Amino acid sequence: MTSLDYLLIALRVAFAAFVPLCFIAVCVWMERRGAGFFQDRSGPNRAAIFGFRAAGLVQNLADAAKLIFKEDVISGHIKHKFIFVLAPVIVFFAALVSFAVVPFADTLVLGGRSYIMQGVPVDLGILWFLALAGFAVYGIILAGWSSTNKYGILGGLRSAAQVISYEIPMALAVIGVLIVYGTVNLNEMAQFQGQLLFGFIPMWGAVLQPLGMVIFIVAAFAETNRTPFDLAEGESEIVAGFHVEYSAMKFAVFFMGEYVALFVSSAIIVTLFFGGYQVPFLATATLIDNARPVAFLLLLLLPVAMYFFAGWIRRNNVSHYPRENDPRAFEAKVYIRGLWGLVVVIELALLAILFFASPGGPAAHIFAALLQVCTFLVKVTLMLFVYVWVRWTLPRFRYDQLQKLGWQILLPLALLNIFVTSAVVVILS
């Protein structure tokens, strides 16, 4: 193996390991700002470092410091302390490892060698995700049981019943997807979605499997214990449920595991139903062959987008009352200058591609891969916003309503989707 091989392996493993961790801060920030937006209030905007609030991101650092230095209490009535400590680790680890097989760009070809752009290059694909996503519930069950607390035990039992109820419709929805794509490999699924239906409609899973998409997304909400499916926590009924006895960093690990699971489930949804890393209307081969025109288009659009974004920052980063030498206006100027500096760097890189990249050459392949990574992250971020949107829009279900939705509505629909999809595939083939 060459040094380039080792470098690319290190980069893809680092991406699969650290990007979900970095998105914890993004998810927490999006959750709070989204809650503020939907509830018509400001959200976090007070914590600052030397006057810089980063639109509320500094609040995450304050919370991290609080949780790190908070007293870590283990009640005396807890007998199985090892299991009590291990439970949040299981939840966090299962969520993080689930992302290992998700492709974030198409296979990169350099010097005649192919490099798969996913953390662990295995062909298990969606089966890996289903296995590990279901494994996370063991952490929740063990947390509730080892707490020796009636609310914790009820939360663990609720979570177990919920996972059983929604794993089945989720797996059946995946069967419909497998019938269409003909593979369990997530990279091959994303490559399939680079095609165009009737020459102008992207062949995304959302177009080919609309019912399967709805079933899978609803089941994903239930699998991640997100409102309106957060019955395992149920603050109004069982006082936080399975993590009622947890504090300090053990609670933080549960908290981080939830947001890593959000990121991973969003990545899976994007990969199965929204084209994955594919740029709309530009399959990988098309993108590589037309690297120069695409770079020229981005060269024109990026400053325009930055101009409007800078105007939005100026309008929203001022005090609510007149102030001489407004510190928020100064903060906005610093951010805008930094962002314009980033735009200049990207523009220079695009100019280099425009003048020096040959069609189908190594630079075109690297440009296509970087553009696909950015496309993938943008799609995942939009899906994360859907999670926030639903949480702060819909109320929590009653537990009987949750079970009825899973067994009496989603399960029959998932079976119907399999039959209809199979019939259509047989007829068209």
N, C-alpha and C positions, 0 to 999 in steps of 0.2 A: 504494500500500500504506500502511496505517495503522501507527501505532506498535505497536499490538497484534499486527499481523501480524509485524513484525520481532521483537518480543519472543518470540512463540511459535516462530518459526523458530529463533531463537537457543537457546531452551530445548530444543527437540527435537534439534538438532545437538549441543548440549552433553551431553545425556543419552546420545546414541549414541556420543559420543567418550569421555566421562569415566567413565561407569558401568562399562564393561568394565575400564578402568584401575584404578578403585577396587576392583573385585572381585578384582584380583590379590592384594591384601593379605588379603582374605577367603578366597580359595582357598588361599593359603599357610598361613594360620592353621588353616583347616579340615583341610588335609592333615596338619599336624603334630599337632593335637589329636586328629584321627581316628586317626592312627597310634598315638598314645599310648593311646587308648581300646581299640583292637583288640589292642594288645600288652600291655595291663594295666600301663601306666606313666603317669607324670604328663604328659609332653609339655613344651613350653616354658613355664616358669613362674619364671624367674630374672631375666631382663633387666627392668629397671624404670627409671622416671624419677621421682625423688623418692618412691620407694616404691610407685608405681602401675604395676602390671604389665599391666593391661587384659586379663586372662585369657590372656596370652601374645602379644598383638598387638604389644607393644613389641619383641619379638624380631625382628619384621619390620624395624623401624627399625635395629636393630643390624646385621642382615644387609645392609641397603641401604648403611649407612655403610661396612661392610667391603668390599663390592663396588665402591663408588665410589672408595675410596682404595687399593684393591689394585693392585699393579703390573700394567699391561697389557702382556703379553708377546706378541710375534709372532716365532715361531721363524725363524731365518735360512734354513732350507731351504724356506720358503714363498715361491714365486715370484710368484703372482698375489695380491698383497696387497689390491688393490682389491676383487676378488671375495670374498676371505676376509672383509673387513670388511662388504661389502654383504649377504652371505648371511643373517646374523641379522636385518638390517633387513627383508629380504623376508619372512621368516617372521612377524615381528611385525606388519608392515604388512598383510599378507594376512589375518591373523587379525582384526585390528582393523576393517578395512574390511568384512569379512563381515557384521558386525552392523548395517551401515547400513540395511538394508531390513527388519529385524525390527521389527514393530509392538509397542510396549509399552503401548498403550491404543487403544481404538476411536477413530474419527474424531471430533474435538471440534468441536461446532457452537456458535458464539457469534455473536450478531448476524446470523444468516442466512448466515454464512460457515463453510466447513468447513476444518479443519486436520488433516492426516494426521499421526498420532503415530508417525513413524519418521524416522530421520536423513535418508535420501534418499528422497523420495516417487516411486519408480519402480515400474512394474508387473512387473519381472523376477522379483521374489520369490525363490522357492526356486532358480531358475536362477542368480541372482547368487551365492547361497551355494555352490552346487556348483562354479561356475567358480572362485571365489576360494579355496575350501577346497582344491581340487586344485592351485591355483597355489602354495600354501605349500610343497609338496614340492620345488619348484625351489630354494628356499633351503637345504633340507637337503642336496640333491644337490650344490649348489655348495659348501656348507660342507665336505662330505666330500672332494670332488675338490680344492678349492683348498688343503686342509690338507697335501697331499702326505704323507699318513700312511696306512698300510695299514688301520689300524682305522677311520679316518675314511672312507676309500673304501668299505670293507665296510658301514659304517653307512649311507652314502648309497645304495648299491646295494640294501640291504635295504629301506630306506624307499621307494625307487622301486617295487620289486616289490610291497611291501605296499599301497601306494596303488593300483596297478593292480588288485590282487586284490580290494580292498574298495570301490573307487569304483563298480565295476559293480553289485554287489548293492545298494549304497546308492542308486544312481540308479534301479535297477529297483524298489526298495521305494518310492521317491518316485512312480514311475509309478502304482502302486496307489493312493497317496494322491490323486494328481491325478484319477484316474478317479472317486473318490468325491466330491471337492470340486468338480471341474469348473473349476478355475482354478489358475494358478501364483502368484497374488497372495497373499502371506502374510496380509494383513489380511482379505481375503475368506475365507480358510481359518479364521481365528480367529472371524469373524462367524458362519460356518456352524456352528461348534462351540458357539455359544450356544443352539442349539435343544435340545429335549428329545425323546428317543426313548421312545415309548409314554407320554409325558407326565410321566415321572419320572426317566429316565436321561439324563444329559448326553451329547450326540452328539459325544463326543471321538473323536479318531483312535484312541486306545487301545481304544475299544469297537468302532469300525467297521473298524479295520485292526490287529488284535492281532498277526498274523504279520508284517506290514509294520513294525510298531513294534519288534518284537524284532530283525528284520534290520537296521533302520536304527540302532538303539542299538549293536548289536555292531559294525557298520561304523564308527560314530562313535568308538567306543573305538579301533579300529584306525587311523582317520584322525588322531586326536590323539596317537598313539604312547603310549597309556596302558597300564599293566600290565593284563592279561597280554599286550598287543600291543606292548610296548616293545622289540622286537627290534632297532630301529634304534640303540638305545643299548646294550643288552645288557652291563651292567657285568661280569658273570661271564664273558663271552666276548670282547667287543671293547672293553672298557675305555672306556665312554661313547660309542663309535662316532663319529658325525659331528661332535660338539663336543669331541672329545678334545684338540684343540689350542687351544681357546678359554679365556680367563681374564677376570677382572675384568668390566667392563661389557658386553663382547661376549657373554660367557657369560650375564650377567644378562638381556640382550635375548632370547636364546633361551629362557631360563627364563620371562620375562614373556610371550613369545609363546605358550608352551605353555598358560599359565593363561588368557590371553585366548581362545585356541582352545577351552579347556574351557568358559568362560562362553558363548561364541557357540554352540558345539554344543549345550549345555544349553538355550539360548534357542530354538534351532531345534527341538529335540526337544519342548520344551514347546509351541511354537507349532503343530507338526504333529499332536501326539498327546495333549496334555493341556490343550487348551482355550485355550492362549495366555494372554492377559490376562483371559479371561472368568472372572468370579466364579461358582463352581458354582451352578447353578439360577437364576442371575440374569443374564439377557441384558442388553445395554446399555440397550435401551428400558425393560425392566422396572426396572432399577436407577435410571434417571432418573425414572420415574414414581413410584417408591417411595423416593425419597431420604430422606424424613423417617422412615419406619419403620426403614429400614436404619441411619440415623444414631442413632436411639433404641436399637436393639439393640446397636450398637457402644458407645454411651454406657454401657450396663449391663455389657457383657462386658469392656471394656478394663480397668477397675479390678480386676476379679476375676482376669483373667489376670496383671496386674502384681503382685497380691498373692502369687500362687503363684510367680511368677518371682523376686520379691524373697526369698521363703523359700528358694528353690533357691540363690540367690547367697549368702545367709547361711550355709547348710549347707556349701557347697563352697569358701568363701573364708576358711577358718581354717587356722592352722598345724596340723601333724600331731602336735604335742605341746603341752602347756599352756604358755602364755606370758603374762606380765603385760603388759597394754596391747598385745595382739596387733595388729601393724601390718596384718595382712591383714583383720582384723575392721573396723579403721578404714577401710581401702580399700573394703570392701564397703558400709559406711555411706555413703561419698561417692557410690559408683555408684548405690545405691538412691535417694538423695535426688535425684540428677540425673535418673534415670529417672522418678521420680514427678513431677518438674517438667515433663518432656516429656509425661507422661500428662495433667497439668493443662492444658497448652497444647492438646493434641489434644481434650480434653473440651470446652474453651471453643469450639473450632472446630466441634465436633459440635453444641453447644448453639446456635450461631449458625445452622447449617443447619436445626436442628430448629424454630427459631422464625421465621426470616426467609426461608428458601428456599421458593420457590413451585414446585409440581410442574411439571417441564418447563422451568424457568427456567434462566438462566445458572449460578447457584450449583449447581443440581442436576447440570448437565452437568460442571462442574468437579469436583464431589464424586465423580461416577461415574468420571471420568478418573483422579483421584488414587487412588481405591480399586482401579481396574484396574492401575495402575502397581505398587502395593504387592502385589497378587495375583500379577502377573507375576514380580516379584522374589522372592517367597516360593517360587513353583514352581521358578524357576531355581535357587535355593539348595538346595532339596530334591534336584534332579537332580544338582547338584554333589556333594552328599553321597553319592549313588549311585556317582559316579566314585571318590570316596575309599574307599567301602565295598568296591568290587570290587578296587581296587588292593591293599588290605591284607588281602584275603581269599584271592584266587586266585594261584597261582604263575605264572611266565612259561611260555608255550608253547615247545616246540621249533619251529624255523623250518618244518620240514616239516608239523607239526601246524597251524601258522598258515595255510599255503598250502592245506592240505587243507580246513580249515574254510571258507575263502573260496570256493574253486572247486568243491568237491564237495558242500558242504552248503548254504551261503547262496545261491549262484547258482541251483541248482535250486529251492530254496524260494521265492526271489524271483520266478522265472518262474511257478511254480505259483500264487503269490499273485496275480499279474497275471491269469492265466486265470480263477481262481475269482472274483476281484473283478469282472472284466468280465462274466462270466456272470450273477452276482447283480444287477449294475446293469441289464443288458439285460432280465432277467426282471422286475425290479421296476418298470422304466420302461414 
